[in-house]
């Protein structure tokens, strides 16, 4: 808020020289021959603002300063509250402790707080990280495996590795992705769950947004499906049970993922899952919004018959349990599509595609589609073209069926049908406890899932092993960092004020 805001509409006295109050002048006298009238009241003038007299640059700078000030005070108040909460929690934990131990822990806490304050004052940037390999690339950005080299690690410690996600600001603005980018940042900043990928810090320059994320080295669930084609019910039960807790963690934060699919289910070093890509930004592809699919359906009907030379023609594939291996061609094509700016609707709930109202239950539909694919060997509505898939999803009552030559347990079929149904009847509408209590999960101790041994554990040679990620990604340098915000492209700075985040536990050295 500037001085003009404080003075807007406030009457003020005309400026007078220092000393006793100056009398006003009698009417009728010119400005050069005015005669003061003894005892007359001072003249007051009303301030009138004329913003139209200022240029666009001044208006833009005023708006930017207002947002910067608001963000500065909001973040500082938030940090003070969080620091007071940490002190209160430590004090409660130390009440029964011995005095020497308490002194040591208080000193340790003070050291950590000091490191965090220094971390907040330190400018972070891409030059602090060394790129080891590009592990994901799309139309709007890329994901790199990086190693932090500045500040250097303590003596004897190995440099930390992270996944550094970069997004092009200009593309986010042009493609109307601002709300989704912010949603992804907000949920990752608030999340503190072992089921969700961890965000350490975010930073930006004039051209790019950067998210420094936990590196999850085991690849994703789609990679496992490509390798094994399908899972047994016991293996499927393990992954779906963990997915229930991951989705519940998102919902408890007040967010809807809206893009649950095998590509977004990462496998960590112990074989457990972590959910990623929030804000509908899987592999930088276009959001699954209703305008996109409305555009697809508005195209000429002859496009429905168009077939690309390298696509998988499912009209010639017999979708039977004995023919699962042919579907891997579809999976690889769909994975490539997921990294494009087009996307795929295979796991999206029909209410999202139709543009109807939706809520948390749309994520449970997506989990049901993944459950189907894990047990059967292909997605329930897999088709050669997106338009065919879209048509099948919105007409799910006609196209959702199980292969005749595959026997599933009654509990598995029932869970799929209760997840992939009308939103008002869908299991999970009343919370994740509805899903956990289904007979398919009989005997599963959800509170101890992290202590279970995973059915498939990645074999890693080092913390920076990338063998579980695609090896056909172009490693050519494309993302060129920009200057500091404000030095270039000022029109791109305003939408991203407040985007920067630094987690308390993230300190260097």
C-alpha positions as CSV (number, residue, x, y, z in Angstrom):
1,X,0.0,0.0,0.0
2,X,1.5,3.4,-1.0
3,X,1.0,6.9,0.4
4,X,-1.6,7.7,-2.2
5,X,-3.7,4.8,-0.9
6,X,-3.5,6.1,2.7
7,X,-4.5,9.6,1.6
8,X,-7.2,8.6,-0.9
9,X,-10.3,10.6,-0.2
10,X,-8.9,12.3,2.9
11,X,-9.3,16.0,3.2
12,X,-6.1,17.8,4.2
13,X,-5.1,21.3,4.9
14,X,-3.2,23.3,2.3
15,X,0.5,23.3,3.0
16,X,1.5,26.4,5.1
17,X,4.9,27.6,6.2
18,X,6.1,26.6,9.7
19,X,4.9,28.9,12.5
20,X,1.5,30.2,13.6
21,X,-1.6,29.2,11.5
22,X,-1.9,31.4,8.5
23,X,-5.2,33.2,7.9
24,X,-7.1,32.9,4.6
25,X,-7.6,35.7,2.2
26,X,-10.7,37.7,1.5
27,X,-12.7,37.0,-1.5
28,X,-12.3,39.1,-4.5
29,X,-8.6,39.6,-4.2
30,X,-6.2,38.2,-6.8
31,X,-3.6,35.6,-6.0
32,X,-0.9,38.3,-6.1
33,X,-2.7,40.9,-4.0
34,X,-4.6,38.8,-1.5
35,X,-5.2,40.4,1.9
36,X,-5.4,38.0,4.9
37,X,-8.6,38.1,6.9
38,X,-7.9,37.9,10.6
39,X,-9.4,34.9,12.4
40,X,-10.7,33.2,9.2
41,X,-10.7,29.4,9.1
42,X,-8.0,27.7,7.1
43,X,-8.9,26.5,3.6
44,X,-9.1,22.7,3.1
45,X,-8.8,21.0,-0.2
46,X,-9.9,17.5,-1.2
47,X,-7.2,15.2,-2.8
48,X,-8.3,13.7,-6.0
49,X,-6.4,10.8,-7.6
50,X,-5.9,10.6,-11.3
51,X,-4.5,7.2,-12.1
52,X,-5.3,7.6,-15.8
53,X,-2.5,10.2,-16.0
54,X,0.1,7.5,-15.3
55,X,1.4,5.0,-17.8
56,X,1.0,1.3,-18.0
57,X,4.4,0.6,-16.5
58,X,3.6,2.7,-13.4
59,X,0.4,0.9,-12.9
60,X,2.1,-2.5,-13.4
61,X,4.8,-1.6,-10.9
62,X,2.2,-0.4,-8.4
63,X,0.4,-3.7,-8.7
64,X,3.5,-5.7,-8.4
65,X,4.7,-3.8,-5.3
66,X,1.3,-4.3,-3.7
67,X,1.5,-8.1,-4.2
68,X,5.1,-8.3,-3.0
69,X,4.3,-6.4,0.2
70,X,1.3,-8.6,0.9
71,X,3.2,-11.8,0.2
72,X,6.1,-10.6,2.4
73,X,4.1,-9.9,5.5
74,X,1.9,-13.0,5.0
75,X,4.9,-15.3,4.7
76,X,6.6,-13.7,7.7
77,X,3.6,-14.0,9.9
78,X,3.2,-17.6,8.8
79,X,6.8,-18.4,9.6
80,X,6.6,-16.9,13.1
81,X,3.5,-19.0,13.9
82,X,5.3,-22.1,12.6
83,X,8.4,-21.3,14.7
84,X,6.2,-20.8,17.8
85,X,4.5,-24.1,17.2
86,X,7.8,-25.9,16.9
87,X,8.9,-24.4,20.2
88,X,5.7,-25.4,21.9
89,X,5.9,-29.0,20.5
90,X,9.5,-29.3,21.7
91,X,8.7,-27.9,25.1
92,X,5.8,-30.4,25.5
93,X,8.1,-33.2,24.5
94,X,10.8,-32.2,27.0
95,X,8.7,-31.8,30.1
96,X,9.4,-35.3,31.4
97,X,13.1,-35.2,30.1
98,X,16.1,-34.6,32.3
99,X,17.5,-31.1,32.4
100,X,20.9,-31.9,30.7
101,X,19.1,-33.5,27.8
102,X,16.6,-30.7,27.5
103,X,19.4,-28.1,27.3
104,X,21.1,-30.0,24.5
105,X,17.9,-30.4,22.5
106,X,17.0,-26.7,23.0
107,X,20.5,-25.8,21.7
108,X,20.1,-28.1,18.8
109,X,16.7,-26.6,18.0
110,X,18.2,-23.1,18.1
111,X,21.0,-24.2,15.7
112,X,18.4,-25.6,13.3
113,X,16.4,-22.4,13.4
114,X,19.5,-20.3,12.7
115,X,20.3,-22.5,9.7
116,X,16.8,-22.1,8.4
117,X,17.0,-18.3,8.7
118,X,20.3,-18.3,6.7
119,X,18.6,-20.6,4.2
120,X,15.8,-18.1,3.7
121,X,18.3,-15.3,3.1
122,X,20.3,-17.3,0.6
123,X,19.3,-16.9,-3.1
124,X,18.9,-20.3,-4.8
125,X,19.3,-20.8,-8.5
126,X,19.9,-23.4,-11.2
127,X,23.7,-22.7,-11.1
128,X,23.8,-24.4,-7.7
129,X,22.9,-27.7,-9.2
130,X,24.7,-30.0,-11.6
131,X,22.6,-31.9,-14.1
132,X,23.3,-35.7,-14.2
133,X,20.5,-36.7,-16.6
134,X,17.2,-35.5,-18.0
135,X,14.6,-38.1,-16.9
136,X,11.5,-36.4,-18.3
137,X,10.6,-33.9,-21.0
138,X,7.4,-32.4,-22.3
139,X,5.9,-29.5,-24.1
140,X,6.1,-27.1,-21.1
141,X,9.4,-28.1,-19.4
142,X,11.4,-31.0,-18.2
143,X,12.6,-33.0,-15.1
144,X,16.3,-33.4,-14.4
145,X,18.2,-35.6,-12.0
146,X,20.5,-33.0,-10.4
147,X,23.2,-33.0,-7.7
148,X,23.6,-30.0,-5.4
149,X,27.2,-28.7,-5.5
150,X,26.8,-25.3,-3.8
151,X,27.1,-24.8,-0.9
152,X,29.3,-27.8,-0.8
153,X,28.3,-30.7,1.5
154,X,30.0,-31.1,4.9
155,X,33.3,-33.1,5.0
156,X,32.7,-36.8,4.5
157,X,29.1,-36.3,3.2
158,X,28.0,-37.2,-0.3
159,X,26.3,-34.5,-2.5
160,X,22.5,-34.9,-2.4
161,X,20.6,-35.8,-5.5
162,X,17.2,-34.4,-6.4
163,X,14.7,-34.2,-9.2
164,X,14.6,-30.6,-10.5
165,X,11.4,-29.8,-12.4
166,X,11.5,-26.7,-14.6
167,X,8.5,-25.1,-16.2
168,X,8.4,-22.4,-18.9
169,X,6.6,-19.3,-17.6
170,X,5.6,-18.1,-21.0
171,X,4.0,-21.4,-21.8
172,X,2.2,-21.4,-18.5
173,X,0.7,-18.0,-19.3
174,X,-0.1,-18.7,-22.9
175,X,-1.7,-22.1,-22.2
176,X,-3.7,-20.8,-19.3
177,X,-1.9,-23.1,-16.8
178,X,-1.3,-20.6,-14.1
179,X,-4.0,-21.9,-11.7
180,X,-2.7,-25.5,-12.1
181,X,0.9,-24.6,-11.6
182,X,0.0,-22.8,-8.4
183,X,-2.1,-25.7,-7.2
184,X,0.8,-28.1,-7.6
185,X,3.1,-25.8,-5.7
186,X,0.6,-25.3,-2.9
187,X,-0.2,-28.9,-2.3
188,X,3.5,-29.9,-2.3
189,X,4.3,-27.1,0.1
190,X,1.6,-28.2,2.5
191,X,2.1,-32.0,2.1
192,X,4.2,-33.8,4.7
193,X,3.2,-37.4,4.0
194,X,5.3,-40.5,3.1
195,X,2.8,-41.2,0.4
196,X,3.4,-38.0,-1.5
197,X,6.6,-36.9,-3.2
198,X,8.4,-34.3,-1.1
199,X,9.0,-30.7,-2.2
200,X,12.2,-29.1,-0.7
201,X,12.2,-25.7,-2.3
202,X,11.0,-23.7,-5.3
203,X,12.7,-20.7,-7.0
204,X,12.3,-18.8,-10.2
205,X,14.0,-16.5,-12.7
206,X,12.5,-14.4,-15.5
207,X,11.8,-17.3,-17.8
208,X,11.5,-20.5,-15.7
209,X,9.9,-22.0,-12.6
210,X,11.9,-24.5,-10.6
211,X,10.7,-27.2,-8.2
212,X,13.3,-29.1,-6.3
213,X,11.7,-32.5,-5.5
214,X,12.6,-35.7,-3.8
215,X,14.1,-38.1,-6.3
216,X,12.2,-41.4,-6.4
217,X,14.5,-43.9,-8.2
218,X,12.2,-46.9,-8.8
219,X,10.4,-45.5,-11.9
220,X,6.6,-45.7,-11.9
221,X,3.7,-48.1,-11.9
222,X,3.3,-47.9,-15.7
223,X,6.9,-49.2,-16.0
224,X,6.0,-52.2,-13.9
225,X,2.9,-52.9,-16.0
226,X,5.0,-52.7,-19.1
227,X,7.5,-55.2,-17.6
228,X,5.0,-57.6,-16.1
229,X,1.9,-57.0,-18.2
230,X,-0.5,-57.6,-15.2
231,X,-0.3,-58.4,-11.5
232,X,-1.8,-61.1,-9.3
233,X,-4.5,-60.1,-6.9
234,X,-2.1,-60.1,-3.9
235,X,0.4,-57.8,-5.6
236,X,-2.4,-55.6,-6.9
237,X,-3.9,-55.5,-3.4
238,X,-0.6,-54.1,-2.0
239,X,-0.3,-51.3,-4.6
240,X,-4.0,-50.3,-4.5
241,X,-4.0,-50.3,-0.7
242,X,-1.1,-47.9,-0.7
243,X,-2.8,-45.9,-3.3
244,X,-5.8,-45.5,-1.0
245,X,-3.6,-43.9,1.6
246,X,-1.9,-41.7,-0.9
247,X,-5.3,-40.4,-2.3
248,X,-6.5,-39.9,1.3
249,X,-3.4,-37.8,2.1
250,X,-4.3,-35.5,-0.9
251,X,-7.9,-35.2,0.1
252,X,-7.0,-34.5,3.7
253,X,-5.2,-31.4,2.5
254,X,-8.4,-30.3,0.7
255,X,-7.1,-31.0,-2.8
256,X,-8.4,-33.2,-5.6
257,X,-5.7,-34.8,-7.7
258,X,-7.8,-35.2,-10.8
259,X,-5.0,-37.0,-12.7
260,X,-4.4,-40.3,-10.9
261,X,-2.8,-42.8,-13.3
262,X,0.0,-45.3,-13.4
263,X,2.5,-42.7,-14.7
264,X,1.9,-40.6,-11.5
265,X,2.4,-43.5,-9.1
266,X,6.2,-43.5,-8.4
267,X,8.1,-46.4,-6.8
268,X,10.6,-45.5,-4.1
269,X,13.9,-47.3,-3.3
270,X,12.0,-49.7,-0.9
271,X,9.3,-50.5,-3.5
272,X,6.5,-48.4,-1.9
273,X,4.6,-45.9,-3.8
274,X,4.6,-42.1,-3.8
275,X,2.0,-40.0,-5.6
276,X,3.3,-37.2,-7.8
277,X,2.4,-34.6,-10.5
278,X,-0.3,-32.5,-8.8
279,X,-2.3,-29.7,-10.5
280,X,-2.9,-31.9,-13.6
281,X,0.7,-31.5,-14.9
282,X,1.8,-35.0,-15.6
283,X,4.9,-35.0,-17.7
284,X,4.0,-31.4,-18.7
285,X,1.0,-32.4,-20.8
286,X,-2.1,-30.3,-21.3
287,X,-4.7,-30.4,-18.5
288,X,-7.6,-32.8,-18.9
289,X,-10.2,-30.0,-19.1
290,X,-13.6,-30.0,-20.7
291,X,-12.7,-27.4,-23.4
292,X,-10.0,-29.7,-24.8
293,X,-12.3,-32.7,-25.0
294,X,-15.2,-30.6,-26.3
295,X,-12.8,-29.5,-29.1
296,X,-11.9,-33.2,-29.8
297,X,-15.6,-34.1,-30.1
298,X,-16.3,-31.1,-32.4
299,X,-13.9,-32.3,-35.0
300,X,-15.1,-33.9,-38.2
301,X,-16.3,-37.5,-37.8
302,X,-13.9,-38.7,-40.5
303,X,-11.1,-38.2,-38.0
304,X,-12.4,-41.0,-35.9
305,X,-11.3,-43.3,-38.7
306,X,-7.9,-41.7,-39.1
307,X,-5.0,-44.0,-38.1
308,X,-1.4,-43.0,-37.6
309,X,1.1,-45.3,-39.1
310,X,2.9,-46.0,-35.7
311,X,-0.3,-46.3,-33.6
312,X,-1.7,-49.5,-32.1
313,X,-4.8,-50.6,-34.0
314,X,-6.9,-52.2,-31.3
315,X,-9.5,-53.2,-33.8
316,X,-7.1,-56.0,-34.8
317,X,-6.2,-56.9,-31.2
318,X,-8.2,-59.5,-29.4
319,X,-8.5,-58.2,-25.9
320,X,-8.2,-61.5,-24.1
321,X,-6.1,-62.7,-21.2
322,X,-4.0,-64.9,-23.6
323,X,-3.2,-61.9,-25.7
324,X,-2.0,-59.4,-23.1
325,X,1.5,-59.0,-24.6
326,X,0.1,-57.0,-27.6
327,X,-1.3,-54.3,-25.3
328,X,2.3,-53.2,-24.3
329,X,2.5,-51.5,-27.7
330,X,-0.5,-49.4,-26.6
331,X,1.1,-48.7,-23.2
332,X,4.3,-47.4,-24.8
333,X,2.3,-45.2,-27.2
334,X,0.2,-43.9,-24.3
335,X,3.3,-43.2,-22.2
336,X,4.7,-41.1,-25.1
337,X,1.4,-39.3,-25.3
338,X,1.4,-38.6,-21.6
339,X,4.7,-36.7,-22.1
340,X,3.2,-34.6,-24.9
341,X,1.1,-31.5,-24.8
342,X,-2.0,-33.6,-25.6
343,X,-2.6,-36.0,-22.7
344,X,-4.8,-39.1,-22.4
345,X,-8.3,-39.5,-20.8
346,X,-8.0,-43.3,-20.0
347,X,-8.2,-42.9,-16.2
348,X,-10.3,-39.7,-16.0
349,X,-13.7,-39.8,-14.4
350,X,-16.6,-39.2,-16.8
351,X,-17.9,-36.2,-14.9
352,X,-14.6,-34.4,-15.5
353,X,-14.7,-35.1,-19.2
354,X,-18.3,-33.9,-19.5
355,X,-17.7,-30.7,-17.6
356,X,-20.2,-31.6,-14.9
357,X,-19.7,-30.8,-11.2
358,X,-17.2,-33.1,-9.5
359,X,-15.7,-33.6,-6.1
360,X,-13.2,-35.9,-4.3
361,X,-14.9,-39.0,-5.7
362,X,-13.4,-38.5,-9.2
363,X,-10.0,-39.7,-7.8
364,X,-11.6,-43.0,-6.7
365,X,-12.8,-43.6,-10.2
366,X,-9.2,-43.2,-11.5
367,X,-8.0,-45.7,-8.9
368,X,-10.7,-48.1,-10.0
369,X,-9.4,-47.9,-13.6
370,X,-5.9,-48.6,-12.4
371,X,-7.2,-51.6,-10.4
372,X,-8.8,-52.9,-13.5
373,X,-5.6,-52.6,-15.5
374,X,-3.4,-54.2,-12.9
375,X,-5.7,-57.3,-12.8
376,X,-6.8,-57.5,-16.4
377,X,-3.8,-56.3,-18.3
378,X,-5.1,-53.2,-20.1
379,X,-7.0,-50.1,-19.2
380,X,-10.8,-50.5,-19.2
381,X,-11.4,-48.1,-22.1
382,X,-8.1,-48.4,-24.0
383,X,-8.5,-47.4,-27.7
384,X,-6.4,-46.3,-30.5
385,X,-7.4,-42.7,-30.5
386,X,-8.3,-40.3,-27.7
387,X,-11.7,-39.6,-29.2
388,X,-12.5,-43.3,-29.1
389,X,-11.4,-43.4,-25.5
390,X,-13.3,-40.3,-24.6
391,X,-16.5,-41.8,-26.2
392,X,-16.1,-45.0,-24.2
393,X,-15.5,-43.2,-20.9
394,X,-18.5,-41.0,-21.1
395,X,-20.6,-44.0,-22.2
396,X,-19.0,-46.2,-19.5
397,X,-22.2,-48.2,-18.7
398,X,-22.1,-49.6,-22.3
399,X,-18.3,-50.3,-22.5
400,X,-17.2,-51.3,-19.0
401,X,-16.9,-55.1,-19.0
402,X,-14.6,-57.9,-18.0
403,X,-13.0,-60.3,-20.4
404,X,-14.8,-63.6,-20.6
405,X,-11.6,-65.8,-20.4
406,X,-10.4,-64.2,-17.2
407,X,-11.6,-65.1,-13.7
408,X,-11.4,-62.4,-11.0
409,X,-12.5,-62.8,-7.5
410,X,-15.9,-61.6,-6.6
411,X,-14.4,-59.0,-4.2
412,X,-12.1,-57.6,-7.0
413,X,-15.0,-57.3,-9.5
414,X,-17.2,-55.7,-6.9
415,X,-14.6,-53.1,-5.9
416,X,-14.0,-52.1,-9.5
417,X,-17.8,-51.7,-10.2
418,X,-18.3,-49.7,-7.0
419,X,-15.4,-47.4,-7.9
420,X,-16.3,-47.0,-11.6
421,X,-19.9,-46.0,-11.3
422,X,-22.0,-42.9,-11.0
423,X,-20.4,-40.2,-8.8
424,X,-23.3,-40.2,-6.3
425,X,-23.0,-44.0,-5.8
426,X,-19.2,-44.2,-5.8
427,X,-17.3,-45.9,-3.0
428,X,-15.2,-43.3,-1.3
429,X,-17.7,-40.5,-1.5
430,X,-17.9,-40.6,2.3
431,X,-14.1,-40.9,2.8
432,X,-11.3,-43.3,2.4
433,X,-12.6,-45.5,5.3
434,X,-15.4,-46.7,2.9
435,X,-12.8,-48.0,0.5
436,X,-10.5,-49.5,3.2
437,X,-13.5,-51.5,4.7
438,X,-14.2,-53.2,1.4
439,X,-13.8,-57.0,1.4
440,X,-11.0,-56.8,-1.2
441,X,-8.8,-55.4,1.5
442,X,-9.7,-58.0,4.1
443,X,-6.7,-58.6,6.3
444,X,-4.8,-55.5,5.2
445,X,-3.4,-53.4,8.1
446,X,-3.4,-50.0,6.5
447,X,-1.6,-48.4,9.5
448,X,1.4,-50.7,8.9
449,X,1.7,-50.7,5.1
450,X,5.0,-48.9,5.2
451,X,6.4,-51.8,7.3
452,X,5.4,-54.4,4.8
453,X,7.9,-55.7,2.4
454,X,7.1,-54.6,-1.1
455,X,6.4,-57.3,-3.7
456,X,9.0,-55.8,-6.1
457,X,12.0,-53.8,-4.8
458,X,14.2,-51.8,-7.3
459,X,17.8,-52.9,-7.7
460,X,19.8,-49.7,-7.5
461,X,23.5,-49.3,-8.0
462,X,23.7,-45.9,-6.4
463,X,21.4,-43.1,-5.1
464,X,21.5,-41.5,-8.6
465,X,20.6,-44.7,-10.5
466,X,18.2,-43.9,-13.4
467,X,17.9,-47.4,-14.9
468,X,14.1,-47.5,-14.1
469,X,13.4,-44.4,-16.2
470,X,13.1,-44.3,-20.0
471,X,16.5,-44.3,-21.7
472,X,15.3,-42.7,-25.0
473,X,14.9,-39.2,-23.7
474,X,16.8,-36.5,-25.7
475,X,19.6,-35.2,-23.5
476,X,20.1,-32.0,-25.6
477,X,20.2,-28.8,-23.5
478,X,17.0,-26.8,-24.2
479,X,16.0,-25.0,-21.0
480,X,18.1,-21.8,-20.8
481,X,17.8,-20.0,-17.4
482,X,16.7,-16.4,-17.5
483,X,17.8,-13.4,-15.4
484,X,16.6,-12.5,-12.0
485,X,13.0,-11.7,-11.8
486,X,12.4,-8.0,-12.5
487,X,15.3,-7.6,-14.9
488,X,13.5,-9.1,-17.9
489,X,10.0,-9.9,-19.0
490,X,8.3,-7.9,-16.1
491,X,4.9,-9.0,-17.4
492,X,5.7,-12.6,-16.3
493,X,6.7,-11.7,-12.7
494,X,3.3,-10.7,-11.3
495,X,1.4,-14.0,-11.7
496,X,4.3,-15.9,-9.9
497,X,4.6,-13.7,-6.8
498,X,4.5,-15.9,-3.8
499,X,5.5,-19.0,-5.7
500,X,8.9,-19.4,-3.9
501,X,8.8,-21.9,-1.0
502,X,11.5,-23.2,1.3
503,X,10.8,-26.2,3.6
504,X,12.0,-25.8,7.2
505,X,13.9,-29.1,7.2
506,X,15.8,-28.1,4.0
507,X,19.1,-26.6,5.0
508,X,22.4,-26.8,3.3
509,X,25.5,-27.4,5.5
